[in-house]
């Protein structure tokens, strides 16, 4: 007991007043780092944080956060697109001229490059442009001669065709009486007589539009000369002078992707339009429909409006066939509308448009409708290549995950 008490006393003498043993290390409080909140993984990846600071809405309905993130981004994209179309609408003549210049460049640039292997660059550009203009004027002259040569014959055919239409409307299912048809003709004549001044002012404004068209065509031709001759140098100047050094490489990649997409779409739609025009011209010649060549040319230009232009041109051909050849020929032209639509949608577009961005038909339809609302016929023509180029730029700028 004495030894135990001595040992106890010895231990007591070796302690400090605070209770620490002499010669031992001071005590430290061990603090662990705060636990990071764990990310919840939903069907589309990490969507939120699960932790005491997370809101109940983020933990219970994670899709709401994802939908909100996509919503404000889509709103910003819509505002940007509307702003671009608004600015372009203010300078419609310049915009249309530059668009036509890019179209001409995409078509004639390969021809100029091919001629450049044998001739100097300026001469190659001049030969390509002058040759294409001569070809266009020759085609227009051929159409004019065809219309002028058949004008007398066409007048008689159309008068007989109108009479056949009147007789056809008197039978089922329309059953229109001759008096009602005469009343309709008289109403049309009275309307034209009453609105003669407004029609004259519309014709005068049409002359103003013709002047604008000539001015825009001259600007497009002037711009296409420089685009074909030295388009790369123009793009290099824009890239080096207007873009910061850190963004030049990415935007150079995006610009080249945009040009490849635009050129591919333009060449593809021209091939599709030419094929449609040839098919329509052959069918109308076989059916002996009047004005077959002008209607084929109308089909060529109408194909540039996707989904809408070709049926409208063929509807005009149907009316001409009805007036010139009768209901059976018009029914054959209606069948032609369906056949050419199937060939264009299932053969030509998938085969020819393979080098351009292929958009879903729903996207094409919405783009054409939105473009027509914003810019009329010009907006409907520009909408699809514009969406294709934007999509190509987004794909080029998209970061590749590691």
C-alpha positions, 0 to 999 in steps of 0.5 A: 500500500505504501508503494502504491501510494508512493507511485501515485504521489510520484505521478501527481508530482509529474503533472502540470497544473493543467493536467498534462504530463510533463514531457508529453505532446500538447493535445490537438483537436482533430477537425475533419473537412466538411463533407461535400454534397453528393451530386444526384445523377438523373437520366440525363446526367448530374442534375443537382446537388443533394445536401442540407443546402439544396432546395426541396424542389431541386431534390424532388423534381430535378427535371424542372432545373434542366427544363429551365436551363434549356428554356432560357437558352432557347429564348436567347437563341430566338431573340438572337435570330429575330435580331439578325433577321430584323437587321437584315430586313433593314438592309434588304437590298444589300442582304439579298445582293450578297446572298445572290453573290454567295450563291453565284460564287458557290456555283461558279467557283469550281468552274473558275478553279478548273479554268485557272489550271489553264488560264490566269485567275482574272481571265478564269473568273471573267470567262466563268461569269460571262459564260454563265450570263450568256447561258442565262440570257439564251435560256430567257430568249428561248422561252420568250421566242416560244411564248411569242411564237405560240401567242396566237395559238395559245389565245384561241386555246385559252378561250376554248379552255375557259369555255370548257371550264365553264361547261365543267363547272356546270356539271356535278359536283359544282352545278353552277348555273350559266347566270351565276358564271356570267355574274362572276365574270361581271364582278371580276370586270367591275372590280378591275374597272373600279380599282384601275388606279390602284392597279396602276399604282401597283404597276408603278411600284412594280417598276420601282421594284424592277429598278431595285432588282436591277440594282441588286443584280448589279451589286451581286455580280460586282460582289461575286467577282471578288468572292470568286477571285479572292474569297480566301484572302477576304476571309483571312482579312476578316479573321485576322483584323476583326477577331481576337487572336485566341478565337481565330482558330475556332472561328476559322474552323467554323467559317470553313464549315459554314461555307462548305454547308452553304455551298453544298446546299446551294449546289444540291438545290440547283441539281434538284431544281434542274432535275425537277424542271427537266422531268416537268418539261418532258411530261408537259411536252408529252401531254402537249400542255401549252407553255411547257418550256416556261412552266418548266422554267417556273418549276426550276425557280420555284424549287428554291422554296422548299416544300412549297415552291414545287407544288405551287408551280405544278398547280399553275401548270395544272390550271394551264393544262385545264384551260388548254387541254381539258380536265383529263390532262389536268388530272394527269398533271395532278398525278405528276405533282404527286410523282415528282414530290415522291421522287424529290423527297425520297430520291433526290434530296437524300442522294444529292444533299448528302454533302450538306447538313440534312435537316429533319422535314419538320425543321425545314417546314418550320424554318420556311414558315418562320422565314416567310413570316419574317421576310416573305418569299425571300425569307422562305428562300433564305431560311433553310440555308441559314438554319443549315449554316447555323447548325454547321457552325454550332457543330464546329464550335462544339467542344469535344469531351475528353 
